[in-house]
């Protein structure tokens, strides 16, 4: 069971994910953020595409089900009680590799603005066309969000400088057309103060 003070559960139905934060950046002075995640069984879920966290180490521990992990050029299957740590800068991907729901506990160090990024991208994934992993397909909608949270992640199949250059070129255009990075409607009411914390 999550802690009594845990944040609300947030769903991303198109990618088959549910997340609830167990320890937030404010509770840990930014040292880390801890969350639990549930991934529906295939074909109703899709973990994130291969990506890199440039400034964060990520830890994943299986509570129930089977976690598939691609990291360091190899694939592994992990069961309950097993875990993996992915250092910052390492390309990786994870997914539900079992027949039932996967339940895991994850942690990122430092926390940065991961919680707010997740609320926004999961919300966009509920309302707009997305990739199988839940990221918005509309580049004008996505660019301001990625620009704002550019220290959290980038895809591993393109050099980071290429991705950043594309985002920095497109984000101002998108903002002039009315797209932004703040979506208060996707942030739980009791967490909306995160929108003002910069």
FITORKOL-386551 format. One record per residue (C-alpha): x, z, y; residue number from 1. Coordinates in nm, 4 decimals, decimal comma. Example, Ala and Ser with C-alpha at 12.3 -4.5 7.8 and 13.67 -1.06 7.14 Angstrom:
2
+----------+----------+----------+-----+
|        X |        Z |        Y | pos |
+----------+----------+----------+-----+
|   1,2300 |   0,7800 |  -0,4500 |   1 |
|   1,3670 |   0,7140 |  -0,1060 |   2 |
+----------+----------+----------+-----+
REM end
This chain:
198
+----------+----------+----------+-----+
|        X |        Z |        Y | pos |
+----------+----------+----------+-----+
|   0,0000 |   0,0000 |   0,0000 |   1 |
|   0,1267 |  -0,0772 |   0,3517 |   2 |
|   0,1968 |   0,1987 |   0,5982 |   3 |
|  -0,1070 |   0,3381 |   0,7798 |   4 |
|   0,0308 |   0,2044 |   1,1074 |   5 |
|   0,0889 |  -0,1484 |   0,9757 |   6 |
|  -0,0246 |  -0,4401 |   1,1902 |   7 |
|  -0,3284 |  -0,6516 |   1,0944 |   8 |
|  -0,3037 |  -0,9106 |   0,8197 |   9 |
|  -0,2678 |  -1,2654 |   0,9527 |  10 |
|  -0,3672 |  -1,5673 |   0,7446 |  11 |
|  -0,2377 |  -1,9219 |   0,7288 |  12 |
|  -0,4858 |  -2,0695 |   0,4792 |  13 |
|  -0,3533 |  -2,4260 |   0,4806 |  14 |
|  -0,0143 |  -2,3110 |   0,3586 |  15 |
|  -0,1602 |  -2,0327 |   0,1425 |  16 |
|   0,0122 |  -1,7433 |   0,3235 |  17 |
|  -0,0901 |  -1,3975 |   0,4400 |  18 |
|   0,1423 |  -1,1652 |   0,6307 |  19 |
|   0,1285 |  -0,8064 |   0,7549 |  20 |
|   0,4094 |  -0,6357 |   0,9448 |  21 |
|   0,5235 |  -0,2998 |   0,8133 |  22 |
|   0,7923 |  -0,2313 |   1,0760 |  23 |
|   0,8015 |  -0,4132 |   1,4072 |  24 |
|   1,0805 |  -0,4803 |   1,6553 |  25 |
|   0,9502 |  -0,2082 |   1,8871 |  26 |
|   0,9495 |   0,0473 |   1,6069 |  27 |
|   1,3105 |  -0,0327 |   1,5069 |  28 |
|   1,4523 |  -0,0943 |   1,8567 |  29 |
|   1,4939 |  -0,4594 |   1,7599 |  30 |
|   1,7223 |  -0,3808 |   1,4669 |  31 |
|   1,4917 |  -0,5414 |   1,2101 |  32 |
|   1,1342 |  -0,6416 |   1,1343 |  33 |
|   0,9805 |  -0,5788 |   0,7917 |  34 |
|   0,6705 |  -0,7500 |   0,6582 |  35 |
|   0,4818 |  -0,8089 |   0,3397 |  36 |
|   0,3720 |  -1,1582 |   0,2474 |  37 |
|   0,1353 |  -1,3016 |  -0,0086 |  38 |
|   0,1621 |  -1,6645 |  -0,1208 |  39 |
|  -0,1218 |  -1,8257 |  -0,3139 |  40 |
|  -0,0318 |  -1,9972 |  -0,6410 |  41 |
|   0,0461 |  -2,3696 |  -0,6388 |  42 |
|  -0,0963 |  -2,6100 |  -0,5428 |  43 |
|  -0,2690 |  -2,3956 |  -0,2785 |  44 |
|   0,0515 |  -2,2728 |  -0,1160 |  45 |
|   0,3723 |  -2,4162 |   0,0127 |  46 |
|   0,6672 |  -2,2081 |   0,1231 |  47 |
|   0,8676 |  -2,3075 |   0,4297 |  48 |
|   1,0746 |  -2,6240 |   0,4333 |  49 |
|   1,4510 |  -2,5873 |   0,3987 |  50 |
|   1,5590 |  -2,4130 |   0,7141 |  51 |
|   1,8266 |  -2,1983 |   0,8762 |  52 |
|   1,8010 |  -1,8773 |   1,0752 |  53 |
|   2,0922 |  -1,9097 |   1,3197 |  54 |
|   2,0975 |  -1,5420 |   1,4225 |  55 |
|   1,9149 |  -1,3502 |   1,1493 |  56 |
|   1,9847 |  -1,2305 |   0,7974 |  57 |
|   1,6766 |  -1,2496 |   0,5744 |  58 |
|   1,5944 |  -1,0269 |   0,2781 |  59 |
|   1,3159 |  -1,0954 |   0,0260 |  60 |
|   1,2076 |  -0,8587 |  -0,2528 |  61 |
|   0,9439 |  -0,9494 |  -0,5104 |  62 |
|   0,6652 |  -0,6968 |  -0,5640 |  63 |
|   0,4485 |  -0,9107 |  -0,7927 |  64 |
|   0,4673 |  -1,2670 |  -0,9211 |  65 |
|   0,7559 |  -1,5147 |  -0,9322 |  66 |
|   0,9593 |  -1,6170 |  -0,6302 |  67 |
|   1,1456 |  -1,9469 |  -0,6305 |  68 |
|   1,4477 |  -1,9558 |  -0,3992 |  69 |
|   1,6756 |  -2,2426 |  -0,3067 |  70 |
|   1,9940 |  -2,1092 |  -0,1459 |  71 |
|   2,3582 |  -2,2033 |  -0,1478 |  72 |
|   2,2787 |  -2,5268 |  -0,3330 |  73 |
|   2,1106 |  -2,3608 |  -0,6310 |  74 |
|   1,7583 |  -2,2630 |  -0,7353 |  75 |
|   1,6715 |  -1,9209 |  -0,8751 |  76 |
|   1,3552 |  -1,7558 |  -1,0025 |  77 |
|   1,3065 |  -1,3884 |  -0,9180 |  78 |
|   1,0549 |  -1,1448 |  -1,0654 |  79 |
|   0,9236 |  -0,8033 |  -0,9614 |  80 |
|   1,1980 |  -0,5702 |  -0,8413 |  81 |
|   1,4460 |  -0,8538 |  -0,7841 |  82 |
|   1,5638 |  -0,9552 |  -0,4395 |  83 |
|   1,7782 |  -1,2002 |  -0,2464 |  84 |
|   1,9623 |  -1,1723 |   0,0843 |  85 |
|   2,0233 |  -1,4874 |   0,2858 |  86 |
|   2,2900 |  -1,4546 |   0,5568 |  87 |
|   2,2319 |  -1,6113 |   0,8980 |  88 |
|   2,3367 |  -1,9741 |   0,9112 |  89 |
|   2,2643 |  -2,0423 |   0,5415 |  90 |
|   2,0153 |  -2,3191 |   0,4520 |  91 |
|   1,7385 |  -2,1906 |   0,2271 |  92 |
|   1,3808 |  -2,2271 |   0,1107 |  93 |
|   1,1402 |  -2,0103 |  -0,0903 |  94 |
|   0,8059 |  -2,0658 |  -0,2636 |  95 |
|   0,5617 |  -1,9257 |  -0,5183 |  96 |
|   0,7011 |  -2,0370 |  -0,8538 |  97 |
|   0,4407 |  -1,8609 |  -1,0693 |  98 |
|   0,0821 |  -1,9113 |  -1,1797 |  99 |
|  -0,0623 |  -1,6185 |  -0,9813 | 100 |
|  -0,0359 |  -1,4852 |  -0,6296 | 101 |
|   0,3150 |  -1,3924 |  -0,5150 | 102 |
|   0,3547 |  -1,0652 |  -0,3248 | 103 |
|   0,6864 |  -0,9943 |  -0,1581 | 104 |
|   0,8368 |  -0,7733 |   0,1082 | 105 |
|   1,0666 |  -0,9415 |   0,3563 | 106 |
|   1,2958 |  -0,8315 |   0,6328 | 107 |
|   1,4832 |  -1,0094 |   0,9103 | 108 |
|   1,7784 |  -0,8580 |   1,0989 | 109 |
|   1,7738 |  -0,8491 |   1,3982 | 110 |
|   1,4000 |  -0,8688 |   1,4604 | 111 |
|   1,4089 |  -1,0988 |   1,7664 | 112 |
|   1,0560 |  -1,2374 |   1,8361 | 113 |
|   0,9723 |  -1,3210 |   1,4751 | 114 |
|   0,6404 |  -1,1372 |   1,4785 | 115 |
|   0,5050 |  -1,3242 |   1,7800 | 116 |
|   0,6353 |  -1,6587 |   1,6492 | 117 |
|   0,4522 |  -1,6012 |   1,3216 | 118 |
|   0,1228 |  -1,5170 |   1,4921 | 119 |
|   0,1417 |  -1,8316 |   1,7055 | 120 |
|   0,2471 |  -2,0756 |   1,4337 | 121 |
|   0,0031 |  -1,9357 |   1,1776 | 122 |
|  -0,2763 |  -1,9634 |   1,4333 | 123 |
|  -0,1860 |  -2,3215 |   1,5183 | 124 |
|  -0,1757 |  -2,3947 |   1,1467 | 125 |
|  -0,5340 |  -2,2742 |   1,1107 | 126 |
|  -0,6699 |  -2,4950 |   1,3886 | 127 |
|  -0,4599 |  -2,8134 |   1,3864 | 128 |
|  -0,3069 |  -3,0649 |   1,1472 | 129 |
|   0,0119 |  -2,9292 |   0,9945 | 130 |
|   0,2919 |  -3,0003 |   0,7529 | 131 |
|   0,2398 |  -2,8562 |   0,4028 | 132 |
|   0,4427 |  -2,5515 |   0,5125 | 133 |
|   0,2077 |  -2,4906 |   0,8059 | 134 |
|   0,3951 |  -2,6230 |   1,1116 | 135 |
|   0,1904 |  -2,8285 |   1,3625 | 136 |
|   0,2293 |  -3,2054 |   1,3239 | 137 |
|   0,1657 |  -3,2811 |   1,6917 | 138 |
|   0,5164 |  -3,2831 |   1,8480 | 139 |
|   0,3737 |  -3,2113 |   2,1942 | 140 |
|   0,2077 |  -2,8959 |   2,0655 | 141 |
|   0,5123 |  -2,7917 |   1,8640 | 142 |
|   0,7933 |  -2,8586 |   2,1151 | 143 |
|   0,7153 |  -2,5809 |   2,3681 | 144 |
|   0,6798 |  -2,3272 |   2,0856 | 145 |
|   1,0092 |  -2,4240 |   1,9221 | 146 |
|   1,1770 |  -2,4316 |   2,2639 | 147 |
|   1,0624 |  -2,0774 |   2,3410 | 148 |
|   1,1673 |  -1,9428 |   1,9998 | 149 |
|   1,4802 |  -2,1557 |   1,9534 | 150 |
|   1,6901 |  -1,8646 |   1,8277 | 151 |
|   1,4712 |  -1,8116 |   1,5191 | 152 |
|   1,5052 |  -2,1192 |   1,3015 | 153 |
|   1,5710 |  -2,4872 |   1,2674 | 154 |
|   1,5447 |  -2,7345 |   0,9806 | 155 |
|   1,8504 |  -2,7729 |   0,7620 | 156 |
|   1,8427 |  -3,1503 |   0,7072 | 157 |
|   1,9263 |  -3,2416 |   1,0687 | 158 |
|   2,2103 |  -3,1051 |   1,2822 | 159 |
|   2,0868 |  -2,8230 |   1,5040 | 160 |
|   2,2137 |  -2,9935 |   1,8182 | 161 |
|   1,9996 |  -3,3015 |   1,7424 | 162 |
|   1,6895 |  -3,0868 |   1,6965 | 163 |
|   1,7582 |  -2,8831 |   2,0090 | 164 |
|   1,8207 |  -3,1964 |   2,2162 | 165 |
|   1,4915 |  -3,3465 |   2,1007 | 166 |
|   1,2977 |  -3,0279 |   2,1708 | 167 |
|   1,4549 |  -2,9814 |   2,5144 | 168 |
|   1,3689 |  -3,3394 |   2,6072 | 169 |
|   1,0090 |  -3,3193 |   2,4815 | 170 |
|   0,9122 |  -2,9631 |   2,5801 | 171 |
|   0,8999 |  -3,0244 |   2,9601 | 172 |
|   0,6836 |  -3,3334 |   2,9041 | 173 |
|   0,4517 |  -3,1361 |   2,6789 | 174 |
|   0,4238 |  -2,8548 |   2,9339 | 175 |
|   0,3348 |  -3,1042 |   3,2098 | 176 |
|   0,0579 |  -3,2314 |   2,9823 | 177 |
|  -0,0814 |  -2,8801 |   2,9420 | 178 |
|   0,0777 |  -2,7631 |   2,6182 | 179 |
|   0,2501 |  -2,4253 |   2,6136 | 180 |
|   0,3983 |  -2,1618 |   2,3860 | 181 |
|   0,1604 |  -1,8723 |   2,4522 | 182 |
|  -0,1573 |  -1,8591 |   2,2450 | 183 |
|  -0,3085 |  -1,5144 |   2,3051 | 184 |
|  -0,6097 |  -1,6062 |   2,0929 | 185 |
|  -0,3844 |  -1,6073 |   1,7853 | 186 |
|  -0,2215 |  -1,2717 |   1,8544 | 187 |
|  -0,4141 |  -0,9648 |   1,7268 | 188 |
|  -0,5649 |  -0,7797 |   2,0226 | 189 |
|  -0,3547 |  -0,4692 |   1,9648 | 190 |
|  -0,0361 |  -0,6816 |   1,9616 | 191 |
|  -0,0970 |  -0,8926 |   2,2734 | 192 |
|   0,1448 |  -0,6840 |   2,4759 | 193 |
|   0,4129 |  -0,8842 |   2,2925 | 194 |
|   0,3234 |  -1,1781 |   2,5148 | 195 |
|   0,4527 |  -0,9821 |   2,8156 | 196 |
|   0,7662 |  -0,8431 |   2,6491 | 197 |
|   1,0600 |  -1,0605 |   2,7542 | 198 |
+----------+----------+----------+-----+
REM end
